[in-house]
Amino acid sequence: MKRKVLVVFALLLVLGVAVFAQEAAEAEDAGADSGLGFGLKIIGASLAVGLSCLAGGIAVGRVGAAAIGAMSENPDFSGKALPYVGLAEGICLWGFLVALLILFL
């Protein structure tokens, strides 16, 4: 299962590099956002947000479960576990920022 995930991630990475390289060449020629280039920007931005939110949800689920388990054994861990859940939620924000950079730069 992990091997399939790694293969899909590598494929998306390679395709993403190819798309952005082609898009940079088209931007030099056309000079405006229209047609296929804009559609690829939308797909890239949606993939950035979607995959980062999926990863953030998985991370928050695992970190949150571990934090609740630690707090059930020792209530003093409640203040120490909260920043880790916040770091896991930050993954979604980074995906959103990358999507904005893809769309507007």
C-alpha positions in Angstrom: 0.0 0.0 0.0 2.8 2.4 0.9 4.6 1.6 -2.3 1.5 2.6 -4.4 1.2 5.9 -2.5 4.9 6.6 -3.2 4.5 5.8 -6.9 1.5 8.1 -7.2 3.2 10.9 -5.3 6.3 10.6 -7.6 4.1 10.6 -10.6 2.3 13.7 -9.5 5.6 15.4 -8.7 7.0 14.6 -12.2 3.8 15.7 -13.9 3.7 18.9 -11.9 7.2 19.8 -12.9 6.4 19.1 -16.5 3.2 21.2 -16.4 5.0 24.2 -14.8 7.8 24.0 -17.3 5.4 24.0 -20.2 3.4 26.7 -18.6 6.4 29.0 -18.2 7.2 28.5 -21.9 3.6 29.3 -22.9 3.6 32.4 -20.6 6.6 33.8 -22.5 4.8 33.2 -25.8 1.2 34.2 -25.0 1.6 36.7 -22.2 -1.9 36.2 -20.9 -3.9 33.6 -18.9 -6.2 31.8 -21.2 -7.0 28.3 -22.5 -5.1 25.3 -21.4 -2.6 27.1 -19.2 -5.3 28.6 -17.0 -7.0 25.2 -16.7 -3.8 23.6 -15.6 -3.3 26.4 -13.0 -6.8 25.6 -11.6 -6.0 21.8 -11.5 -2.6 22.5 -9.8 -4.2 24.8 -7.2 -7.0 22.3 -6.5 -4.5 19.5 -6.1 -2.4 21.6 -3.7 -5.3 22.4 -1.5 -6.9 19.0 -1.7 -3.8 16.9 -1.0 -2.6 19.2 1.8 -6.0 19.1 3.5 -6.1 15.3 3.2 -2.7 15.0 4.7 -3.6 17.6 7.4 -6.7 15.6 8.3 -4.7 12.4 8.6 -2.0 14.1 10.7 -4.6 15.7 13.0 -6.4 12.4 13.5 -3.2 10.6 14.5 -1.7 13.4 16.6 -5.1 14.1 18.3 -5.6 10.5 19.2 -2.1 10.3 20.7 -2.6 13.6 22.6 -5.9 12.4 24.0 -4.3 9.1 25.1 -1.4 11.0 26.7 -3.8 13.3 28.5 -5.9 10.5 29.8 -2.9 9.0 31.5 -1.5 12.4 32.7 -3.6 15.6 32.6 -0.5 17.7 32.7 0.2 16.9 29.1 -2.8 19.0 27.9 -0.8 22.1 27.4 2.1 20.3 25.7 0.0 18.4 23.2 -2.0 21.3 21.8 0.9 22.9 19.7 1.5 19.6 17.9 -2.1 19.5 16.8 -1.7 23.1 15.6 1.4 22.2 13.6 -0.6 19.4 11.9 -3.4 21.8 11.0 -0.8 24.2 9.5 -0.3 21.7 6.6 -3.6 22.8 5.2 -2.6 26.5 5.4 0.6 25.8 3.5 -1.4 24.1 0.7 -3.7 27.1 0.5 -0.8 29.5 0.2 0.8 27.4 -2.5 -2.5 27.4 -4.4 -2.7 31.2 -4.2 0.9 31.4 -5.5 0.0 29.1 -8.4 -3.0 31.1 -9.3 -1.7 34.7 -9.0 2.0 34.4 -9.8 
